[in-house]
């Protein structure tokens, strides 16, 4: 009896430590989407590799609320982790929005290079704000979906353009382009197209198809306005409950699977653009070299305006330096 009791005492800390840690995860992505397919794979692989010691409980389709709601719930420990767009990430760490500046990146190769270079810095900053960065994801390059073709800055004059309510990047972008947008929440966009409150919006092709915005517009622009970022975060408090070995498993699996998600999302965006064009939406004329220059000049105005508001001059210069280094290669 004494021997059994002694063994139990020795094993008790191990048994206690092996208790399953459940990570309550929220996302706006609906079931059946590529996002959810990857999240289910992440959960399954983590449960397998941690022998059931860590698992996700997933709240999909926005049932936990919008991104601001989810942030509040994470801070009150009702939710532990979430997939965020740039708007949500900016609520936690404003300077990460430097990666969404308009007319900054020209292709995904540039995006990937700068993302990799900035990952460590942003990871540390998120941790300082109570979150652990599990990996980048993205919405992808966004275009203008409108009822008249947009191929230059002057084409935007008179357009009733939507901007995400309270989003400093969107509002500053349209300030730089010389237009006053109509500020609305995403949920109000389709109705606003129908009532003619707006006649243009920006989105990735996949986003436009998912939200059916393309059914209310006639044209899609043929240039990259900005790369819309995304990431998965988990509260530092919940992450700390996980053993060091399992923390590494969580980080490694998320990094691998989210890299795959980015690849698949880019494929989905390409397929979605094909879907948009097949429905009768026309691709606007590609901007002329002069028009491209005007868009880039507007982008420079915006990035300078937001120094000290969203990010420091040093952070902006660091991003620009990495971008210039890549382009020289």
C-alpha positions as a printed Julia matrix, in Angstrom:
329×3 Matrix{Float64}:
   0.0    0.0     0.0
   2.84   2.38    0.92
   4.64   1.57   -2.36
   1.46   2.27   -4.39
   0.9    5.54   -2.53
   4.49   6.64   -3.14
   4.18   5.85   -6.85
   0.94   7.83   -7.06
   2.59  10.81   -5.36
   5.45  10.66   -7.87
   3.1   10.37  -10.83
   0.63  13.03   -9.66
   2.5   16.03  -11.15
   2.79  14.18  -14.48
  -0.89  13.26  -14.5
  -1.79  16.83  -13.63
   0.47  18.21  -16.36
  -1.04  15.88  -18.94
  -4.47  17.46  -18.58
  -5.86  18.48  -21.97
  -5.45  22.15  -22.81
  -8.35  23.32  -24.96
  -7.8   26.35  -27.15
 -11.1   28.05  -27.98
 -10.59  29.39  -31.5
 -12.79  31.87  -33.4
 -12.89  32.71  -37.1
 -15.17  34.48  -39.54
 -14.4   31.76  -42.12
 -17.4   29.5   -42.81
 -17.41  25.73  -42.62
 -16.4   24.21  -45.94
 -13.93  26.99  -46.76
 -10.23  26.39  -47.36
  -9.55  28.23  -44.09
 -11.68  25.77  -42.13
 -10.24  22.75  -43.94
  -6.74  23.79  -42.86
  -7.88  24.59  -39.3
  -9.39  21.12  -38.95
  -6.1   19.65  -40.19
  -4.16  21.74  -37.68
  -6.38  20.56  -34.84
  -6.13  16.89  -35.87
  -2.34  16.97  -36.25
  -1.8   18.79  -32.95
  -4.01  16.33  -31.08
  -2.07  13.45  -32.61
   1.39  14.88  -31.95
   0.62  16.01  -28.39
  -1.21  12.73  -27.64
  -4.4   14.63  -26.93
  -2.81  17.11  -24.52
  -3.64  20.12  -26.74
  -6.69  20.6   -28.93
  -8.77  23.33  -30.54
 -12.45  24.01  -30.04
 -13.43  25.88  -33.18
 -16.15  28.54  -33.5
 -16.51  29.14  -37.24
 -18.6   31.48  -39.38
 -18.45  34.46  -37.03
 -20.59  32.87  -34.29
 -18.22  34.38  -31.7
 -18.77  37.86  -33.14
 -16.72  40.2   -35.31
 -13.0   40.72  -34.78
 -13.4   43.45  -32.17
 -15.85  41.24  -30.23
 -13.38  38.36  -30.36
 -10.51  40.51  -29.08
 -12.63  41.51  -26.08
 -13.52  37.86  -25.46
  -9.86  36.83  -25.63
  -8.94  39.48  -23.09
 -11.69  38.21  -20.78
 -10.55  34.59  -21.38
 -13.83  33.49  -23.02
 -11.93  32.8   -26.28
  -8.22  32.03  -26.5
  -7.26  32.25  -30.16
  -8.53  33.6   -33.47
  -7.84  34.18  -37.14
  -7.64  37.92  -37.77
  -7.59  40.14  -40.83
  -5.4   43.24  -40.83
  -8.2   45.23  -39.18
  -8.26  42.92  -36.15
  -4.48  42.62  -36.01
  -4.26  46.41  -36.05
  -6.51  46.64  -32.99
  -3.84  44.69  -31.11
  -0.67  45.93  -32.81
  -1.29  48.98  -35.04
   2.18  48.95  -36.62
   1.57  45.58  -38.3
  -0.68  47.48  -40.74
   2.49  48.75  -42.42
   2.28  45.49  -44.4
  -1.04  46.62  -45.92
   0.05  50.0   -47.22
  -1.46  50.77  -50.64
   0.63  50.36  -53.79
   3.61  49.08  -51.79
   3.98  45.5   -53.06
   3.79  44.5   -56.71
   3.7   40.71  -56.38
   3.58  37.87  -53.86
   7.34  37.25  -54.08
   7.9   40.7   -52.57
   5.24  40.06  -49.93
   6.78  36.73  -48.89
  10.31  38.14  -48.65
   9.33  41.12  -46.47
   6.96  39.0   -44.34
   9.8   36.62  -43.54
  12.15  39.47  -42.64
   9.6   41.19  -40.37
   8.22  38.04  -38.69
  10.55  38.08  -35.69
   9.97  41.75  -34.94
   6.18  41.51  -35.13
   6.17  38.26  -33.15
   7.98  40.0   -30.27
   5.62  42.99  -30.45
   2.52  40.78  -30.34
   3.95  39.01  -27.29
   4.46  42.36  -25.57
   0.74  42.95  -26.15
  -0.32  39.6   -24.67
  -0.5   37.43  -27.8
   1.6   34.73  -29.46
   1.81  34.8   -33.25
   1.15  31.28  -34.56
   1.68  32.21  -38.19
   0.89  34.56  -41.06
  -2.02  33.99  -43.37
  -3.48  36.44  -45.85
  -6.59  37.51  -47.68
  -4.52  38.38  -50.72
  -4.19  41.29  -53.1
  -7.33  43.41  -53.24
  -8.83  45.08  -56.29
 -11.64  47.56  -56.92
 -15.02  46.06  -57.77
 -17.06  48.89  -59.26
 -19.79  49.88  -61.69
 -17.44  51.91  -63.84
 -13.91  50.88  -64.88
 -11.06  52.06  -62.63
  -7.66  52.3   -64.33
  -6.37  55.61  -62.98
  -6.7   57.96  -60.02
  -8.98  60.24  -62.04
 -11.36  57.29  -62.68
 -12.15  57.29  -58.95
 -13.64  60.78  -59.02
 -17.34  60.59  -58.29
 -17.21  56.93  -57.29
 -19.19  56.07  -54.16
 -16.5   53.88  -52.62
 -16.93  51.8   -49.49
 -14.35  51.89  -46.68
 -14.36  49.64  -43.61
 -15.73  51.76  -40.8
 -12.99  53.01  -38.5
 -10.16  51.47  -40.56
  -7.26  53.97  -40.64
  -5.54  52.3   -43.6
  -8.64  52.33  -45.82
  -9.61  55.88  -44.94
  -6.06  57.17  -45.4
  -5.78  55.35  -48.73
  -8.85  57.1   -50.11
  -7.65  60.41  -48.68
  -4.47  59.86  -50.69
  -6.55  59.11  -53.78
  -8.63  62.25  -53.28
 -12.02  60.7   -52.53
 -14.31  60.57  -49.5
 -15.47  56.98  -48.92
 -18.72  55.77  -47.4
 -17.83  54.1   -44.1
 -19.75  50.9   -43.39
 -19.32  47.54  -41.69
 -18.74  44.57  -43.98
 -22.18  43.14  -43.17
 -23.85  46.21  -44.69
 -22.1   46.17  -48.07
 -24.45  44.01  -50.14
 -27.51  45.97  -49.03
 -25.67  49.24  -49.69
 -24.95  48.16  -53.27
 -28.64  47.32  -53.71
 -29.78  50.72  -52.39
 -27.1   52.56  -54.41
 -25.51  53.98  -51.27
 -22.22  52.73  -52.73
 -21.21  51.64  -56.23
 -17.69  50.37  -55.53
 -15.77  48.34  -52.96
 -12.35  46.76  -52.57
 -11.83  43.05  -52.0
  -9.8   40.05  -53.01
 -11.51  38.02  -55.77
 -12.2   35.23  -53.26
 -13.69  37.72  -50.81
 -15.87  39.29  -53.5
 -17.25  35.91  -54.57
 -17.76  34.7   -50.99
 -19.7   37.85  -50.12
 -21.42  38.04  -53.54
 -20.25  41.61  -54.14
 -19.3   40.76  -57.72
 -23.0   40.25  -58.51
 -23.61  43.95  -57.89
 -20.69  45.33  -59.92
 -19.67  45.46  -63.59
 -15.88  45.86  -63.46
 -12.83  44.65  -61.54
  -9.56  46.59  -61.66
  -6.43  45.06  -63.18
  -3.81  46.11  -60.61
  -2.78  45.32  -57.03
  -4.03  47.95  -54.61
  -2.67  46.32  -51.44
  -2.01  42.91  -49.95
  -4.58  42.24  -47.22
  -2.82  40.42  -44.4
  -4.05  37.89  -41.89
  -2.66  35.84  -39.01
  -3.58  33.46  -36.23
  -2.92  34.61  -32.67
  -3.35  32.86  -29.33
  -3.44  34.55  -25.96
  -0.1   34.45  -24.18
  -1.93  33.4   -21.01
  -3.4   30.26  -22.63
  -0.17  29.5   -24.49
   1.71  29.54  -21.16
  -0.47  26.67  -19.89
   0.98  24.38  -22.59
   4.18  22.45  -21.9
   7.32  23.7   -23.73
   7.43  20.56  -25.88
   3.81  20.99  -26.92
   4.29  24.72  -27.48
   6.93  23.83  -30.07
   4.57  21.32  -31.71
   1.83  23.96  -31.87
   4.14  26.55  -33.43
   5.68  24.09  -35.91
   2.35  22.65  -37.07
   0.75  26.09  -37.44
   3.73  27.44  -39.36
   3.67  24.51  -41.77
  -0.1   24.45  -42.26
  -0.49  28.22  -42.58
   2.2   28.26  -45.27
   0.04  25.71  -47.08
  -3.04  27.87  -46.44
  -1.38  30.88  -48.07
  -0.57  28.78  -51.14
  -4.12  27.46  -51.38
  -5.65  30.91  -50.77
  -3.69  32.31  -53.68
  -4.98  29.49  -55.87
  -8.53  30.2   -54.64
  -8.14  33.89  -55.5
  -7.01  33.02  -59.02
  -9.95  30.63  -59.49
 -12.33  33.21  -58.02
 -11.21  35.85  -60.51
 -12.03  33.38  -63.3
 -15.48  32.89  -61.73
 -16.0   36.67  -61.54
 -15.1   37.17  -65.2
 -17.31  34.28  -66.32
 -20.33  35.94  -64.66
 -19.94  38.92  -66.99
 -17.88  41.25  -64.82
 -15.26  42.85  -67.07
 -11.58  43.38  -66.36
 -10.85  47.09  -66.54
  -7.98  48.31  -68.69
  -4.55  47.91  -67.11
  -3.21  51.26  -65.82
  -0.8   53.08  -68.11
   2.77  53.73  -66.85
   1.69  57.29  -65.99
  -1.37  56.03  -64.09
   0.78  53.5   -62.21
   3.09  56.33  -61.19
   0.12  58.36  -59.89
  -1.1   55.4   -57.8
   2.41  54.93  -56.39
   2.66  58.63  -55.52
  -0.66  58.37  -53.67
   0.76  55.37  -51.8
   3.81  57.38  -50.72
   1.52  60.15  -49.39
  -0.44  57.61  -47.36
   2.58  55.86  -45.86
   4.1   59.2   -44.81
   0.8   60.41  -43.34
   0.5   57.32  -41.11
   3.99  57.61  -39.58
   3.47  58.27  -35.89
  -0.19  57.2   -36.11
   0.11  53.49  -36.84
   3.83  52.82  -36.99
   7.18  54.48  -36.41
   9.37  55.94  -39.12
  11.93  53.25  -38.26
   9.46  50.42  -38.91
   8.43  51.92  -42.25
  12.07  52.4   -43.27
  12.84  48.81  -42.29
  10.07  47.48  -44.54
  11.12  49.73  -47.44
  14.76  48.65  -47.01
  13.84  44.95  -47.21
  11.69  45.63  -50.25
  14.48  47.53  -52.01
  16.95  44.75  -51.18
  14.65  42.17  -52.76
  14.12  44.26  -55.87
  17.87  44.68  -56.35
  18.2   40.91  -56.35
